[in-house]
Amino acid sequence: MWLKSVVVASLLQVSVVGVAHAAGPFGSVDVGNWIGGAFSNDQTGAFSHCAATAPYANGVILVVGQNAAGSWILSFASPSYQFKQGENAAIDVIFDGQEQARLFATANQPNMLTSVMPANVVRTFQKASLMVATSGRTVLNFDLSSTGPVIAALANCVTKVKADGLSKAGDFTKVAAKPQAAPDKQASPPAGRKSARTKSGTGFVVSTNGHIVTNNHVIDGCVGEIKGNLTGEAAMVLRVVSSDANNDLALLQAPSTTTFKDFARIRDRSIRSGDSVIAIGFPFHGLLTSDFTLTTGIVSS
């Protein structure tokens, strides 16, 4: 942990928000793989920003932070980067395969690109589970499973430091919980409530991280747990990553503790009329049939 803290402290000092020299961290932000805290301007001693970093297997370290003025930044850092001072780059980011934004980043240091995140991008970044960043021919994937609480912790960090000063910096991860509204004693269950219904459908595992593609109508309107299982294995609770009613598609994901060695690969080229296709599976597998069904055909339109 000591070595990890030293690495993070040195990384956060390389001008994540345009500050030439930063001291810290003061206090702590520790959420999942994200660690950081509050930082000051080395020259003036004044509070500068709160930031946290997270390393990824692709060799890139993400840095997210908020400065004293309230602006949010997102940085991509790697020892292998060799940018010229002031070099600019456009980075396209896609969240959960749907929300897309273009960030304009600047190299304040040879090993880091830093961009300002607009408010709408921050909100999407906070709620998303997966981010795909593309710049030129480079495409990188980032798991964002802990970004919700880390954004909340950093916002809490900025608020507390501006109010109490760096000397009282503590654990910024502990955000005061909002009081829950008292239940309405006069409320009663609606008369004639219908019993819960279950629906069944098929899906394809499309990543080693357990992403599953199914039809939107399979999960549309579900208010309880969505469960799925591979043949012969126990059912697991799936979460909805994204859905598209217009194209009748939905993206689900298995628990993070589950990994898949085998998964369906989506081909690179587009589908054309006359292409051969195979439909595999049946929604009521095990009930109306003891095995998967297989139907062949061609794309007619």
VOPAGU-2260 file (C-alpha; in pm, 1 decimal, decimal comma):
REM VOPAGU-2260
SITE   aa  ch    i         X         Y         Z
SITE  MET   A    0       0,0       0,0       0,0
SITE  TRP   A    1     291,2     237,4      77,4
SITE  LEU   A    2     438,7     184,9    -269,9
SITE  LYS   A    3      96,6     224,1    -429,3
SITE  SER   A    4      42,8     552,2    -244,7
SITE  VAL   A    5     379,5     686,1    -355,2
SITE  VAL   A    6     306,7     601,7    -719,4
SITE  VAL   A    7     -34,7     768,4    -701,3
SITE  ALA   A    8     100,0    1076,2    -526,7
SITE  SER   A    9     370,3    1124,7    -789,1
SITE  LEU   A   10     119,6    1072,4   -1070,2
SITE  LEU   A   11    -130,0    1319,2    -929,4
SITE  GLN   A   12     140,5    1580,8    -908,2
SITE  VAL   A   13     181,2    1596,7   -1284,6
SITE  SER   A   14     -64,1    1874,0   -1345,5
SITE  VAL   A   15    -398,8    1697,7   -1361,3
SITE  VAL   A   16    -576,6    2030,6   -1345,1
SITE  GLY   A   17    -318,9    2267,7   -1478,8
SITE  VAL   A   18    -129,6    2313,9   -1151,1
SITE  ALA   A   19     244,2    2311,1   -1208,9
SITE  HIS   A   20     332,5    2164,2    -867,5
SITE  ALA   A   21      92,3    1988,8    -631,9
SITE  ALA   A   22     139,2    1860,2    -278,1
SITE  GLY   A   23     -62,7    1581,9    -120,2
SITE  PRO   A   24    -265,0    1379,8     -87,7
SITE  PHE   A   25    -435,2    1529,2     216,9
SITE  GLY   A   26    -699,8    1296,9     355,9
SITE  SER   A   27    -799,2     997,6     147,8
SITE  VAL   A   28   -1028,4     871,1    -123,5
SITE  ASP   A   29   -1028,0     490,1    -137,4
SITE  VAL   A   30   -1299,9     332,2    -351,0
SITE  GLY   A   31   -1244,3      -0,8    -526,7
SITE  ASN   A   32    -924,9      42,1    -731,8
SITE  TRP   A   33    -942,7     422,1    -700,4
SITE  ILE   A   34    -715,7     597,5    -449,6
SITE  GLY   A   35    -637,6     965,4    -401,4
SITE  GLY   A   36    -729,4    1265,3    -189,2
SITE  ALA   A   37    -699,1    1644,6    -175,0
SITE  PHE   A   38    -402,9    1839,4    -317,3
SITE  SER   A   39    -262,7    2188,2    -281,2
SITE  ASN   A   40     -59,5    2419,0    -502,9
SITE  ASP   A   41     301,6    2372,4    -397,2
SITE  GLN   A   42     385,5    2734,7    -467,1
SITE  THR   A   43      95,6    2901,3    -286,1
SITE  GLY   A   44     -14,9    2630,1     -42,8
SITE  ALA   A   45    -377,9    2692,4    -139,1
SITE  PHE   A   46    -620,7    2407,0    -204,5
SITE  SER   A   47    -601,9    2306,5    -569,0
SITE  HIS   A   48    -809,6    1995,5    -641,9
SITE  CYS   A   49    -927,9    1651,7    -534,2
SITE  ALA   A   50    -836,4    1357,0    -755,0
SITE  ALA   A   51    -813,3     977,6    -764,0
SITE  THR   A   52    -638,5     728,4    -991,6
SITE  ALA   A   53    -709,7     372,8   -1099,8
SITE  PRO   A   54    -470,1     141,5   -1291,3
SITE  TYR   A   55    -598,3     -85,8   -1569,7
SITE  ALA   A   56    -464,9    -404,8   -1725,1
SITE  ASN   A   57    -431,1    -227,0   -2061,5
SITE  GLY   A   58    -142,8     -26,7   -1912,3
SITE  VAL   A   59    -334,7     300,3   -1878,8
SITE  ILE   A   60    -404,5     480,4   -1551,8
SITE  LEU   A   61    -724,7     683,5   -1538,7
SITE  VAL   A   62    -720,8    1002,5   -1332,4
SITE  VAL   A   63   -1048,6    1171,5   -1243,3
SITE  GLY   A   64   -1067,6    1489,4   -1039,1
SITE  GLN   A   65   -1250,0    1810,4    -954,3
SITE  ASN   A   66   -1070,6    2140,9    -898,5
SITE  ALA   A   67   -1154,7    2415,5    -651,0
SITE  ALA   A   68   -1360,9    2596,2    -916,4
SITE  GLY   A   69   -1581,7    2289,1    -964,5
SITE  SER   A   70   -1453,8    2175,0   -1305,7
SITE  TRP   A   71   -1415,9    1800,9   -1363,2
SITE  ILE   A   72   -1119,9    1650,8   -1546,7
SITE  LEU   A   73   -1041,1    1308,8   -1689,8
SITE  SER   A   74    -682,9    1208,1   -1767,8
SITE  PHE   A   75    -526,0     910,9   -1943,1
SITE  ALA   A   76    -171,5     838,0   -1824,4
SITE  SER   A   77      83,5     573,0   -1916,9
SITE  PRO   A   78     463,7     539,5   -1889,0
SITE  SER   A   79     463,4     440,0   -2257,4
SITE  TYR   A   80     312,4     771,0   -2372,7
SITE  GLN   A   81     550,2    1020,8   -2532,1
SITE  PHE   A   82     356,6    1339,0   -2607,7
SITE  LYS   A   83     497,1    1680,5   -2683,8
SITE  GLN   A   84     416,8    1955,9   -2435,0
SITE  GLY   A   85      85,5    2113,0   -2534,5
SITE  GLU   A   86       1,4    1845,3   -2792,5
SITE  ASN   A   87    -374,1    1805,6   -2847,2
SITE  ALA   A   88    -581,5    1496,0   -2917,9
SITE  ALA   A   89    -949,7    1417,4   -2967,8
SITE  ILE   A   90   -1077,7    1121,3   -2765,2
SITE  ASP   A   91   -1415,4     965,9   -2845,1
SITE  VAL   A   92   -1574,5     791,5   -2547,1
SITE  ILE   A   93   -1871,5     554,9   -2559,5
SITE  PHE   A   94   -2051,8     458,3   -2240,1
SITE  ASP   A   95   -2227,9     121,5   -2214,8
SITE  GLY   A   96   -2234,7      99,0   -2594,1
SITE  GLN   A   97   -2477,3     388,5   -2625,7
SITE  GLU   A   98   -2391,2     735,0   -2492,3
SITE  GLN   A   99   -2110,2     894,9   -2692,2
SITE  ALA   A  100   -1905,9    1211,0   -2641,6
SITE  ARG   A  101   -1590,6    1368,8   -2782,7
SITE  LEU   A  102   -1331,8    1497,3   -2537,1
SITE  PHE   A  103   -1050,7    1733,1   -2635,7
SITE  ALA   A  104    -737,4    1650,8   -2438,2
SITE  THR   A  105    -404,4    1828,9   -2394,7
SITE  ALA   A  106     -67,4    1683,7   -2298,3
SITE  ASN   A  107      48,9    1885,1   -1997,2
SITE  GLN   A  108     310,0    1616,2   -1938,8
SITE  PRO   A  109     473,4    1367,8   -2181,1
SITE  ASN   A  110     296,7    1072,0   -2021,4
SITE  MET   A  111     -53,9    1214,5   -1974,9
SITE  LEU   A  112    -348,2    1349,3   -2172,2
SITE  THR   A  113    -596,5    1561,6   -1976,2
SITE  SER   A  114    -943,8    1676,4   -2078,2
SITE  VAL   A  115   -1223,7    1872,7   -1913,5
SITE  MET   A  116   -1547,8    1675,5   -1877,8
SITE  PRO   A  117   -1873,6    1864,4   -1941,6
SITE  ALA   A  118   -2143,7    1818,0   -1677,5
SITE  ASN   A  119   -2349,3    1579,3   -1891,5
SITE  VAL   A  120   -2042,9    1359,4   -1954,8
SITE  VAL   A  121   -1966,1    1352,2   -1580,8
SITE  ARG   A  122   -2319,8    1228,9   -1507,7
SITE  THR   A  123   -2292,4     956,0   -1770,4
SITE  PHE   A  124   -1940,5     861,2   -1653,6
SITE  GLN   A  125   -2075,9     831,1   -1298,9
SITE  LYS   A  126   -2360,2     595,7   -1394,1
SITE  ALA   A  127   -2190,7     389,1   -1666,4
SITE  SER   A  128   -2038,6      44,3   -1624,9
SITE  LEU   A  129   -1814,9      36,3   -1931,5
SITE  MET   A  130   -1629,0     305,7   -2124,1
SITE  VAL   A  131   -1464,2     258,0   -2462,6
SITE  ALA   A  132   -1213,1     531,6   -2548,1
SITE  THR   A  133   -1093,6     574,5   -2907,4
SITE  SER   A  134    -819,4     805,0   -3031,9
SITE  GLY   A  135    -689,5     745,6   -3381,7
SITE  ARG   A  136    -634,8     370,3   -3413,8
SITE  THR   A  137    -612,1     314,2   -3038,4
SITE  VAL   A  138    -919,9     159,9   -2873,5
SITE  LEU   A  139    -922,5     100,6   -2497,0
SITE  ASN   A  140   -1185,9     -48,2   -2265,0
SITE  PHE   A  141   -1235,9      66,3   -1905,1
SITE  ASP   A  142   -1451,6     -95,9   -1637,7
SITE  LEU   A  143   -1636,9     184,8   -1457,0
SITE  SER   A  144   -1796,6     -22,9   -1182,5
SITE  SER   A  145   -1672,4     207,3    -901,7
SITE  THR   A  146   -1703,0     547,5   -1067,8
SITE  GLY   A  147   -2034,6     630,6    -901,3
SITE  PRO   A  148   -1899,1     629,2    -545,4
SITE  VAL   A  149   -1561,5     779,7    -643,3
SITE  ILE   A  150   -1728,5    1080,6    -811,1
SITE  ALA   A  151   -1939,2    1127,5    -497,6
SITE  ALA   A  152   -1627,9    1102,3    -277,4
SITE  LEU   A  153   -1436,0    1359,0    -485,2
SITE  ALA   A  154   -1727,6    1603,3    -480,8
SITE  ASN   A  155   -1745,4    1553,6    -103,6
SITE  CYS   A  156   -1369,9    1613,6     -84,2
SITE  VAL   A  157   -1391,4    1948,8    -264,0
SITE  THR   A  158   -1688,4    2063,7     -55,1
SITE  LYS   A  159   -1529,3    1970,8     277,7
SITE  VAL   A  160   -1183,3    2112,1     201,4
SITE  LYS   A  161   -1327,8    2443,4      79,7
SITE  ALA   A  162   -1532,1    2465,1     400,4
SITE  ASP   A  163   -1285,6    2330,7     659,9
SITE  GLY   A  164    -941,2    2358,3     498,1
SITE  LEU   A  165    -673,7    2101,0     420,9
SITE  SER   A  166    -572,8    2065,5     786,6
SITE  LYS   A  167    -901,0    1887,5     864,3
SITE  ALA   A  168    -889,9    1653,4     565,9
SITE  GLY   A  169   -1004,9    1300,4     650,2
SITE  ASP   A  170   -1173,0    1006,2     482,5
SITE  PHE   A  171   -1369,5    1168,4     201,4
SITE  THR   A  172   -1520,4     833,4     103,4
SITE  LYS   A  173   -1763,2     863,2     393,7
SITE  VAL   A  174   -2039,4    1073,2     241,1
SITE  ALA   A  175   -2320,7    1173,5     474,1
SITE  ALA   A  176   -2627,4     967,1     392,7
SITE  LYS   A  177   -2946,0    1151,3     303,2
SITE  PRO   A  178   -3232,4    1095,1     551,6
SITE  GLN   A  179   -3495,1     862,1     417,3
SITE  ALA   A  180   -3847,1     991,5     384,1
SITE  ALA   A  181   -4092,1     858,2     639,6
SITE  PRO   A  182   -4328,2     599,2     496,7
SITE  ASP   A  183   -4680,1     711,4     417,1
SITE  LYS   A  184   -4891,7     537,9     679,8
SITE  GLN   A  185   -5208,3     603,0     483,2
SITE  ALA   A  186   -5076,2     432,7     172,0
SITE  SER   A  187   -5217,7      89,1     105,0
SITE  PRO   A  188   -5153,5    -174,1    -161,4
SITE  PRO   A  189   -5369,2    -120,3    -470,9
SITE  ALA   A  190   -5681,7    -328,8    -476,9
SITE  GLY   A  191   -5685,8    -629,7    -702,3
SITE  ARG   A  192   -5305,2    -637,6    -748,4
SITE  LYS   A  193   -5208,9    -885,1   -1016,3
SITE  SER   A  194   -4969,9   -1166,4    -931,7
SITE  ALA   A  195   -4616,7   -1146,1   -1066,6
SITE  ARG   A  196   -4550,3   -1296,8   -1408,9
SITE  THR   A  197   -4230,7   -1449,2   -1536,5
SITE  LYS   A  198   -4089,7   -1420,8   -1886,8
SITE  SER   A  199   -3824,6   -1628,0   -2056,5
SITE  GLY   A  200   -3582,3   -1554,7   -2338,0
SITE  THR   A  201   -3242,5   -1641,4   -2481,2
SITE  GLY   A  202   -2924,2   -1439,8   -2501,9
SITE  PHE   A  203   -2564,0   -1455,4   -2618,5
SITE  VAL   A  204   -2257,2   -1400,8   -2403,1
SITE  VAL   A  205   -2047,4   -1148,4   -2597,6
SITE  SER   A  206   -1751,4   -1078,3   -2366,7
SITE  THR   A  207   -1529,9   -1244,5   -2108,7
SITE  ASN   A  208   -1673,7    -997,5   -1855,1
SITE  GLY   A  209   -2014,2   -1159,2   -1885,1
SITE  HIS   A  210   -2194,2    -912,5   -2111,8
SITE  ILE   A  211   -2505,1   -1074,5   -2257,8
SITE  VAL   A  212   -2711,3    -954,5   -2553,4
SITE  THR   A  213   -3083,2   -1035,0   -2555,3
SITE  ASN   A  214   -3403,4    -876,8   -2685,5
SITE  ASN   A  215   -3544,3    -569,5   -2513,7
SITE  HIS   A  216   -3890,9    -724,2   -2501,6
SITE  VAL   A  217   -3750,0   -1003,0   -2283,6
SITE  ILE   A  218   -3661,8    -764,1   -1999,4
SITE  ASP   A  219   -3900,6    -477,1   -2073,7
SITE  GLY   A  220   -4125,1    -408,1   -1774,7
SITE  CYS   A  221   -3939,4    -638,2   -1537,0
SITE  VAL   A  222   -3962,3    -512,8   -1178,2
SITE  GLY   A  223   -3793,8    -803,4   -1000,7
SITE  GLU   A  224   -3466,7    -987,9   -1044,9
SITE  ILE   A  225   -3349,0   -1091,2   -1389,6
SITE  LYS   A  226   -3179,2   -1428,1   -1378,2
SITE  GLY   A  227   -2997,1   -1631,9   -1638,1
SITE  ASN   A  228   -2789,9   -1946,3   -1657,9
SITE  LEU   A  229   -2580,9   -2149,8   -1895,5
SITE  THR   A  230   -2699,9   -2501,4   -1965,3
SITE  GLY   A  231   -2648,2   -2722,2   -1661,7
SITE  GLU   A  232   -2529,9   -2435,6   -1437,6
SITE  ALA   A  233   -2697,2   -2252,3   -1151,2
SITE  ALA   A  234   -2890,4   -1932,8   -1226,3
SITE  MET   A  235   -2725,9   -1597,5   -1152,5
SITE  VAL   A  236   -2872,2   -1249,5   -1111,5
SITE  LEU   A  237   -2808,6   -1029,1   -1416,3
SITE  ARG   A  238   -2812,4    -651,0   -1422,3
SITE  VAL   A  239   -2933,7    -434,8   -1710,0
SITE  VAL   A  240   -2645,6    -232,8   -1857,7
SITE  SER   A  241   -2840,7     -71,7   -2141,0
SITE  SER   A  242   -3151,9    -121,3   -2353,0
SITE  ASP   A  243   -3272,9      -6,8   -2694,5
SITE  ALA   A  244   -3646,7     -37,5   -2755,0
SITE  ASN   A  245   -3623,0      81,9   -3117,6
SITE  ASN   A  246   -3388,2    -202,1   -3217,8
SITE  ASP   A  247   -3533,7    -443,2   -2957,6
SITE  LEU   A  248   -3194,6    -507,8   -2799,1
SITE  ALA   A  249   -3076,6    -517,2   -2438,5
SITE  LEU   A  250   -2731,8    -558,3   -2282,8
SITE  LEU   A  251   -2711,9    -747,6   -1954,2
SITE  GLN   A  252   -2413,0    -843,4   -1740,7
SITE  ALA   A  253   -2338,4   -1132,9   -1508,2
SITE  PRO   A  254   -2183,0   -1070,8   -1162,8
SITE  SER   A  255   -1824,2    -943,1   -1167,6
SITE  THR   A  256   -1710,1   -1264,1    -996,9
SITE  THR   A  257   -1806,6   -1461,9   -1307,0
SITE  THR   A  258   -1580,7   -1493,3   -1611,6
SITE  PHE   A  259   -1658,5   -1653,8   -1944,2
SITE  LYS   A  260   -1394,0   -1825,7   -2156,3
SITE  ASP   A  261   -1628,9   -1885,2   -2449,3
SITE  PHE   A  262   -1833,5   -1604,6   -2599,2
SITE  ALA   A  263   -1991,0   -1505,0   -2929,8
SITE  ARG   A  264   -1785,0   -1269,7   -3143,2
SITE  ILE   A  265   -1964,1   -1005,7   -3347,4
SITE  ARG   A  266   -1819,1   -1001,3   -3697,4
SITE  ASP   A  267   -1653,3    -691,1   -3831,6
SITE  ARG   A  268   -1830,7    -650,8   -4163,4
SITE  SER   A  269   -2196,4    -554,5   -4193,2
SITE  ILE   A  270   -2470,7    -800,7   -4281,5
SITE  ARG   A  271   -2594,2    -800,6   -4641,3
SITE  SER   A  272   -2896,7    -942,7   -4819,3
SITE  GLY   A  273   -2833,7   -1304,6   -4917,5
SITE  ASP   A  274   -2597,2   -1380,5   -4627,9
SITE  SER   A  275   -2651,7   -1712,9   -4453,9
SITE  VAL   A  276   -2770,0   -1695,6   -4092,9
SITE  ILE   A  277   -2833,7   -1949,1   -3818,3
SITE  ALA   A  278   -3073,5   -1898,5   -3527,6
SITE  ILE   A  279   -2982,4   -2100,9   -3218,1
SITE  GLY   A  280   -3183,6   -2143,9   -2901,4
SITE  PHE   A  281   -3538,9   -2148,0   -2776,1
SITE  PRO   A  282   -3695,7   -1936,4   -2498,9
SITE  PHE   A  283   -3851,5   -2236,0   -2323,1
SITE  HIS   A  284   -3543,4   -2456,8   -2322,4
SITE  GLY   A  285   -3600,9   -2744,3   -2082,9
SITE  LEU   A  286   -3978,7   -2697,0   -2086,0
SITE  LEU   A  287   -4095,6   -2742,4   -2445,2
SITE  THR   A  288   -3772,2   -2889,2   -2575,6
SITE  SER   A  289   -3489,2   -3088,4   -2421,4
SITE  ASP   A  290   -3219,5   -2934,8   -2641,6
SITE  PHE   A  291   -3141,6   -2616,6   -2831,4
SITE  THR   A  292   -3322,6   -2565,2   -3157,6
SITE  LEU   A  293   -3133,4   -2470,0   -3472,1
SITE  THR   A  294   -3283,9   -2296,9   -3774,5
SITE  THR   A  295   -3098,3   -2192,0   -4089,7
SITE  GLY   A  296   -3194,2   -1922,9   -4338,0
SITE  ILE   A  297   -3077,8   -1620,1   -4534,6
SITE  VAL   A  298   -3099,5   -1245,8   -4475,9
SITE  SER   A  299   -3389,2   -1137,2   -4697,7
SITE  SER   A  300   -3365,7    -763,0   -4628,5
